[in-house]
Structures are given as C-alpha cells and as structure tokens.
Amino acid sequence: RWPTREAEVIFYIVLILIIHKKIKSGRTNGGIYPYYMISYGIFRFVMEWLRFHSGTSMIHPAHIWSLISLCLGFSIDAEMQNKRKGGDNNG
C-alpha cells in the first residue's frame, strides 16, 4: 500500500513553507485559501490513483471530491483576480 499519511504530512509541510514565504513577502492578496484548495485537490487526486482500491471502477468517490475542490479553488481564484483588476462592473 502507498503511504498516504506520510505523503500528506510531507504535502502539508511543503505547503506551509510556501505559504509562509508568501505571507512574509506580503504577496498573499487573500489568495491563500484558493491556492490551498487547488493544490490539495491535485494532491488528493494523485494520491487516490496511487492507493489500492477494491473494485473495478477506476474513479473513486474521492476523485470527485478532489475535482470539486480543484474547481472551487480555480473559481475563487478567478473571482478574486477579477475583483483585484476592477472587473466587477455590476452597477
């Protein structure tokens, strides 16, 4: 079996280091949460492919949740970039 817990700990350590670097430099602009959702969605999707599954389906329900996280992260990031550029012309 693939060591998913250990891989997740390494993922979080690397992510904390990257986020800490962004916070220290002042380049967050409120974008930490979408970056987390995007990176975690990618990470979880890959980890689910590496795990052993009993069954014949190649898609696990966790893949769907990973894709939802990925899409939400991209959606939130796009909305935040749109607001930063002043593209919100709703009135």
C-alpha positions as CSV (number, residue, x, y, z in Angstrom):
1,R,0.0,0.0,0.0
2,W,1.1,3.6,-0.7
3,P,1.9,5.6,2.5
4,T,-0.8,8.2,2.1
5,R,-0.5,9.6,5.7
6,E,3.2,10.2,5.3
7,A,2.7,11.8,1.9
8,E,0.1,14.0,3.3
9,V,2.3,15.2,6.1
10,I,5.1,16.0,3.6
11,F,2.5,17.8,1.4
12,Y,1.4,20.0,4.4
13,I,5.0,20.8,5.4
14,V,5.9,21.9,1.9
15,L,2.6,23.9,1.6
16,I,3.2,25.6,4.9
17,L,6.7,26.6,3.8
18,I,5.4,28.0,0.6
19,I,2.6,29.9,2.3
20,H,4.9,31.2,5.0
21,K,7.2,32.6,2.3
22,K,4.2,34.3,0.5
23,I,3.0,35.8,3.8
24,K,6.4,37.1,4.8
25,S,6.8,38.8,1.4
26,G,3.3,40.3,1.6
27,R,2.2,38.7,-1.7
28,T,-0.9,36.9,-0.5
29,N,-3.6,39.3,-1.6
30,G,-6.2,37.0,0.1
31,G,-5.2,34.1,-2.2
32,I,-4.0,31.5,0.3
33,Y,-7.3,29.6,0.5
34,P,-7.8,29.1,-3.2
35,Y,-4.2,28.0,-3.6
36,Y,-4.7,25.5,-0.8
37,M,-7.9,24.2,-2.4
38,I,-6.2,23.9,-5.8
39,S,-3.1,22.2,-4.5
40,Y,-5.0,19.9,-2.2
41,G,-7.3,18.9,-5.0
42,I,-4.4,18.0,-7.2
43,F,-2.6,16.2,-4.4
44,R,-5.7,14.2,-3.3
45,F,-6.5,13.2,-6.9
46,V,-3.0,11.8,-7.4
47,M,-2.9,10.1,-4.1
48,E,-6.2,8.3,-4.8
49,W,-4.7,6.9,-8.0
50,L,-1.8,5.5,-6.1
51,R,-3.9,3.9,-3.4
52,F,-5.1,0.3,-3.7
53,H,-8.9,0.1,-4.3
54,S,-11.0,-3.0,-4.2
55,G,-13.4,-2.9,-7.1
56,T,-13.4,-2.5,-10.8
57,S,-14.1,1.3,-11.1
58,M,-11.1,3.5,-11.9
59,I,-12.8,6.5,-10.4
60,H,-13.2,6.6,-6.7
61,P,-15.6,9.0,-4.9
62,A,-12.6,10.8,-3.5
63,H,-11.6,11.7,-7.1
64,I,-14.9,13.5,-7.5
65,W,-14.3,15.4,-4.2
66,S,-10.8,16.3,-5.4
67,L,-12.1,17.6,-8.7
68,I,-14.8,19.7,-6.8
69,S,-12.0,21.1,-4.6
70,L,-9.9,21.9,-7.6
71,C,-12.8,23.6,-9.5
72,L,-13.8,25.6,-6.4
73,G,-10.2,26.8,-5.9
74,F,-9.9,27.9,-9.5
75,S,-13.3,29.6,-9.4
76,I,-12.5,31.5,-6.2
77,D,-9.1,32.5,-7.5
78,A,-10.5,33.7,-10.8
79,E,-13.2,35.8,-8.9
80,M,-10.5,37.3,-6.7
81,Q,-8.3,38.2,-9.6
82,N,-11.3,39.8,-11.4
83,K,-12.1,41.9,-8.3
84,R,-8.4,42.9,-8.0
85,K,-8.4,44.1,-11.6
86,G,-11.5,46.1,-11.0
87,G,-13.5,44.0,-13.5
88,D,-16.6,43.8,-11.3
89,N,-18.9,46.2,-13.1
90,N,-22.3,45.2,-11.7
91,G,-23.6,48.6,-11.1
